[in-house]
Amino acid sequence: MNKLLILLLLPACLFAQSAKYKQAVALFDQEKYGQAKPLFAALLKDNPDDDKAREYMGDIVAQAKDWEGASEYYEVLVKKHPENANYHFKYGGSLGMLALSVNKFRALTMIDDIKEHFGKAAELDPTHIEARWALVEFYLQLPAIVGGSEKKAQKYADELMKLSPVDGYLANGYIAEHYDRDNETERFYKKAVEIGRSPHTYEKLTEHYEKKGNPEKALATAQESHALNEYNLTNYQIGRITAEYNLKSELGITSLKRFIKNHTVKDRVPLDWAYLRLAQIYKNMGNKASATHYIDMALLQRPDFEEALDEKEQIKKL
């Protein structure tokens, strides 16, 4: 009788487990990480061999910039599945971010592990674009005394060129930019825009023009991107440039309001920054009432928003 009861209850338990998993994944996809975390933690506690739940937990704590915690989750996955390229990539990435947050002596001891796992990801998956981008970044940022070099970064940029010409040109532009070769940088970024007119390619060219002190050209590039792609994040980019450089205020206001109206969880920039930029534009225009309104909106979204708190003090002086 007891065995029959267990058999009858088992499908219900499995269904409940499946429902909990679907709920956790749905919350994760909506970027409600705080709500998803305890659900995945419970799933992992009930089944310590649930690799997907472990990966989600690693992703959630990584999103919170807990790189030590993320590396612990990913390390288990790498040991269990040494042939999984993505696990090596995530483990190497979490170690790399952790190395930026610890003292130099500890960071030096992590270099070989970071190199090993990024390299293993690229070796296991000849099409792994993200791993090759990580290696370009790694070898550019690493001091020469411990193995950093342009030649090594260029090797992976060349591999990117074969896999995805757009990424290849962007990587070559990034290398040129790192070494202050301005003409090369612009040429590579323009080539990336020419063959792949995506928001990402325009974003890199826009950022380059800003770094070179040409906000007018940066703004024109962002506007061209928006005209072609109608990508909501570009609305924010246009608004940010107009706010920071006091250019075309009305364009900035229109773009930021459009960004706010169309905002979703998939946009990389939260609403508090959009309200801050609107406040900055109105401050530039000398409109204290509107500037105050939007800075209060930013702080309503995030009361401890340091940049908004500083901006509010400046607005008070109008």
C-alpha positions as CSV (number, residue, x, y, z in Angstrom):
1,M,0.0,0.0,0.0
2,N,2.8,2.4,0.9
3,K,4.6,1.6,-2.4
4,L,1.4,2.4,-4.3
5,L,1.0,5.7,-2.5
6,I,4.6,6.6,-3.4
7,L,4.0,5.7,-7.0
8,L,0.9,7.8,-7.1
9,L,2.5,10.8,-5.5
10,L,5.7,10.7,-7.6
11,P,4.3,12.2,-10.8
12,A,2.8,15.0,-8.8
13,C,6.2,15.7,-7.1
14,L,7.9,15.7,-10.5
15,F,5.2,18.0,-11.9
16,A,5.6,20.4,-8.9
17,Q,9.4,20.3,-9.4
18,S,8.9,21.1,-13.1
19,A,6.5,23.9,-12.4
20,K,9.0,25.4,-9.9
21,Y,11.8,25.2,-12.5
22,K,9.6,26.9,-15.2
23,Q,8.7,29.6,-12.7
24,A,12.4,30.2,-11.8
25,V,13.5,30.3,-15.4
26,A,10.6,32.7,-16.3
27,L,11.7,35.1,-13.4
28,F,15.3,34.9,-14.6
29,D,14.3,35.7,-18.2
30,Q,12.4,38.8,-16.8
31,E,15.6,39.8,-15.0
32,K,13.9,39.3,-11.6
33,Y,17.0,37.7,-10.2
34,G,16.2,38.3,-6.5
35,Q,13.0,36.3,-6.9
36,A,14.5,33.6,-9.1
37,K,17.5,33.0,-6.8
38,P,15.7,31.2,-3.9
39,L,13.8,29.0,-6.3
40,F,17.0,27.8,-8.0
41,A,18.7,27.4,-4.6
42,A,15.8,25.2,-3.5
43,L,16.0,23.2,-6.7
44,L,19.7,22.7,-6.3
45,K,19.3,21.7,-2.6
46,D,16.8,19.0,-3.6
47,N,19.0,17.8,-6.4
48,P,22.7,18.7,-6.1
49,D,23.3,17.2,-9.5
50,D,21.0,19.7,-11.3
51,D,23.6,21.3,-13.5
52,K,21.2,23.8,-15.1
53,A,20.1,25.1,-11.7
54,R,23.8,25.4,-10.7
55,E,24.5,27.4,-13.9
56,Y,21.6,29.7,-13.3
57,M,22.8,30.3,-9.7
58,G,26.2,31.1,-11.1
59,D,24.7,33.5,-13.6
60,I,22.5,35.2,-10.9
61,V,25.4,35.8,-8.4
62,A,27.6,37.0,-11.4
63,Q,24.9,39.5,-12.3
64,A,25.2,40.8,-8.7
65,K,29.0,41.0,-9.2
66,D,29.7,38.3,-6.6
67,W,32.5,36.9,-8.7
68,E,33.9,34.7,-6.0
69,G,30.4,33.0,-5.6
70,A,30.0,32.7,-9.3
71,S,33.4,31.1,-9.8
72,E,32.5,28.5,-7.2
73,Y,29.4,27.5,-9.0
74,Y,31.1,27.4,-12.4
75,E,34.1,25.5,-11.1
76,V,31.9,22.6,-10.1
77,L,30.5,22.6,-13.6
78,V,33.9,22.6,-15.2
79,K,35.1,19.7,-13.1
80,K,32.0,17.7,-13.9
81,H,32.0,18.6,-17.6
82,P,35.6,19.3,-18.7
83,E,34.5,19.2,-22.4
84,N,31.9,21.9,-22.1
85,A,33.3,25.1,-23.7
86,N,30.7,27.4,-22.2
87,Y,31.4,26.3,-18.7
88,H,35.1,27.0,-19.2
89,F,34.2,30.4,-20.7
90,K,32.0,31.4,-17.7
91,Y,34.5,30.1,-15.2
92,G,37.4,32.0,-16.8
93,G,35.2,35.1,-17.0
94,S,34.3,35.0,-13.3
95,L,37.9,34.5,-12.4
96,G,38.9,37.4,-14.6
97,M,36.3,39.7,-13.0
98,L,37.4,38.5,-9.5
99,A,41.0,39.3,-10.4
100,L,40.0,42.9,-11.0
101,S,38.6,43.2,-7.5
102,V,41.3,41.6,-5.4
103,N,44.8,42.7,-4.5
104,K,47.5,42.5,-7.1
105,F,49.3,39.6,-5.5
106,R,46.2,37.4,-5.5
107,A,45.3,38.5,-9.0
108,L,48.7,37.4,-10.3
109,T,48.1,33.9,-9.0
110,M,44.9,33.7,-11.0
111,I,46.3,34.7,-14.4
112,D,47.2,31.1,-15.5
113,D,43.8,29.8,-14.6
114,I,42.0,32.6,-16.5
115,K,44.2,32.0,-19.5
116,E,43.7,28.2,-19.3
117,H,39.9,28.3,-19.2
118,F,39.4,31.0,-21.8
119,G,41.8,29.1,-24.1
120,K,40.1,25.8,-23.4
121,A,36.7,27.3,-24.3
122,A,38.2,28.5,-27.6
123,E,39.8,25.1,-28.2
124,L,36.7,23.1,-27.5
125,D,34.4,25.3,-29.6
126,P,36.0,26.6,-32.8
127,T,33.0,28.9,-33.2
128,H,32.9,30.4,-29.7
129,I,33.0,34.1,-30.5
130,E,32.7,35.3,-26.9
131,A,35.7,33.3,-25.8
132,R,37.8,34.8,-28.5
133,W,36.7,38.3,-27.6
134,A,37.6,37.5,-24.0
135,L,41.1,36.4,-25.1
136,V,41.6,39.6,-27.1
137,E,40.6,41.7,-24.0
138,F,42.8,39.5,-21.8
139,Y,46.0,39.8,-23.7
140,L,45.5,43.5,-24.2
141,Q,45.0,44.2,-20.6
142,L,47.6,41.8,-19.3
143,P,51.0,43.4,-18.6
144,A,53.7,42.2,-21.0
145,I,55.8,41.0,-18.0
146,V,53.2,38.3,-17.3
147,G,52.4,37.4,-20.9
148,G,50.3,40.2,-22.4
149,S,51.0,41.1,-26.0
150,E,49.4,42.6,-29.0
151,K,50.5,39.7,-31.1
152,K,48.5,37.2,-29.0
153,A,45.5,39.5,-29.0
154,Q,45.8,39.8,-32.8
155,K,45.7,36.0,-33.1
156,Y,42.2,35.8,-31.7
157,A,41.1,38.9,-33.6
158,D,42.2,37.0,-36.8
159,E,40.1,34.0,-35.7
160,L,37.1,36.3,-35.1
161,M,37.5,37.7,-38.6
162,K,37.1,34.2,-40.1
163,L,34.1,33.4,-37.8
164,S,32.3,36.8,-38.1
165,P,33.8,39.6,-40.2
166,V,31.9,42.2,-38.2
167,D,33.4,40.9,-34.9
168,G,36.8,40.7,-36.6
169,Y,36.7,44.3,-37.7
170,L,35.4,45.4,-34.3
171,A,38.2,43.4,-32.6
172,N,40.9,44.9,-34.8
173,G,39.4,48.4,-34.1
174,Y,39.5,47.7,-30.4
175,I,43.2,46.6,-30.6
176,A,44.1,49.8,-32.6
177,E,42.2,51.9,-30.1
178,H,44.1,50.3,-27.2
179,Y,47.3,51.4,-28.8
180,D,46.0,54.9,-29.8
181,R,46.2,54.3,-33.6
182,D,43.3,56.6,-34.3
183,N,43.2,56.3,-38.1
184,E,43.2,52.5,-38.0
185,T,40.6,52.5,-35.3
186,E,38.1,54.6,-37.3
187,R,38.8,52.6,-40.4
188,F,38.1,49.3,-38.8
189,Y,35.0,50.5,-37.0
190,K,33.6,52.1,-40.1
191,K,34.2,48.8,-42.0
192,A,32.3,47.0,-39.3
193,V,29.4,49.4,-39.7
194,E,29.6,49.1,-43.5
195,I,29.2,45.3,-43.5
196,G,27.0,44.9,-40.5
197,R,24.8,47.9,-39.8
198,S,23.8,46.7,-36.4
199,P,23.3,48.8,-33.2
200,H,26.4,47.3,-31.7
201,T,28.7,48.3,-34.6
202,Y,27.3,51.9,-34.5
203,E,27.8,51.9,-30.8
204,K,31.5,51.2,-31.0
205,L,32.0,53.9,-33.6
206,T,29.9,56.4,-31.6
207,E,32.0,55.7,-28.5
208,H,35.2,56.2,-30.5
209,Y,34.1,59.6,-31.7
210,E,33.3,60.6,-28.1
211,K,36.7,59.4,-26.8
212,K,38.3,61.5,-29.6
213,G,36.5,64.6,-28.4
214,N,34.0,64.8,-31.3
215,P,30.5,64.7,-29.7
216,E,28.9,66.1,-32.8
217,K,30.1,63.2,-34.9
218,A,29.2,60.8,-32.2
219,L,25.6,62.2,-32.1
220,A,25.3,62.0,-35.9
221,T,26.4,58.4,-35.8
222,A,23.9,57.5,-33.1
223,Q,21.1,59.2,-35.1
224,E,22.1,57.2,-38.2
225,S,22.0,54.0,-36.2
226,H,18.5,54.8,-34.9
227,A,17.2,55.7,-38.3
228,L,18.3,52.3,-39.6
229,N,17.6,50.0,-36.6
230,E,15.0,51.8,-34.5
231,Y,16.8,50.1,-31.5
232,N,15.4,51.5,-28.3
233,L,18.8,51.7,-26.5
234,T,20.0,54.1,-29.2
235,N,17.3,56.5,-27.9
236,Y,19.1,56.5,-24.6
237,Q,22.5,56.9,-26.3
238,I,21.3,60.0,-28.2
239,G,19.8,61.4,-25.0
240,R,23.0,60.8,-23.0
241,I,25.2,62.5,-25.6
242,T,23.0,65.6,-25.8
243,A,22.9,65.8,-22.0
244,E,26.6,65.3,-21.5
245,Y,27.7,67.7,-24.2
246,N,24.8,70.2,-24.1
247,L,23.8,69.5,-27.8
248,K,20.4,69.6,-29.4
249,S,18.4,69.5,-26.2
250,E,15.0,69.0,-27.9
251,L,16.3,66.0,-29.7
252,G,17.6,64.6,-26.4
253,I,14.3,65.1,-24.7
254,T,12.3,63.4,-27.5
255,S,14.8,60.5,-27.6
256,L,14.8,59.9,-23.9
257,K,11.0,60.1,-23.6
258,R,10.8,57.6,-26.4
259,F,13.3,55.3,-24.6
260,I,11.2,55.5,-21.4
261,K,7.9,54.8,-23.2
262,N,9.3,51.7,-25.0
263,H,11.5,50.5,-22.1
264,T,11.6,46.8,-21.4
265,V,13.7,44.5,-19.1
266,K,15.8,43.7,-22.2
267,D,17.2,47.2,-22.4
268,R,20.6,47.4,-20.8
269,V,20.1,50.8,-19.2
270,P,17.6,51.1,-16.3
271,L,15.0,53.9,-16.2
272,D,16.7,55.8,-13.4
273,W,19.5,56.8,-15.8
274,A,17.1,58.0,-18.4
275,Y,15.4,60.3,-15.9
276,L,18.8,61.5,-14.8
277,R,19.7,62.4,-18.4
278,L,16.4,64.3,-18.8
279,A,17.2,66.2,-15.6
280,Q,20.6,67.1,-16.9
281,I,19.2,68.4,-20.2
282,Y,16.6,70.6,-18.5
283,K,19.4,71.8,-16.2
284,N,21.4,72.8,-19.3
285,M,18.4,74.7,-20.5
286,G,18.0,76.5,-17.2
287,N,14.6,74.9,-16.5
288,K,14.9,74.2,-12.8
289,A,11.3,73.0,-12.3
290,S,11.5,70.3,-15.0
291,A,15.1,69.3,-14.0
292,T,13.9,68.9,-10.4
293,H,10.9,66.8,-11.5
294,Y,13.0,64.3,-13.4
295,I,15.8,64.1,-10.9
296,D,13.1,63.2,-8.3
297,M,11.8,60.6,-10.7
298,A,15.3,59.1,-10.9
299,L,15.6,59.0,-7.1
300,L,12.1,57.5,-6.8
301,Q,13.4,54.6,-8.9
302,R,16.6,54.3,-6.8
303,P,16.9,56.4,-3.6
304,D,20.6,55.7,-3.2
305,F,21.5,56.7,-6.8
306,E,24.7,58.6,-6.1
307,E,25.0,60.4,-9.4
308,A,21.4,61.6,-9.1
309,L,21.9,62.8,-5.6
310,D,24.9,64.8,-6.8
311,E,22.9,66.1,-9.7
312,K,20.1,67.2,-7.4
313,E,22.5,69.4,-5.5
314,Q,23.7,71.1,-8.7
315,I,20.1,71.7,-9.8
316,K,19.3,73.4,-6.4
317,K,21.9,76.0,-7.4
318,L,20.0,77.1,-10.5
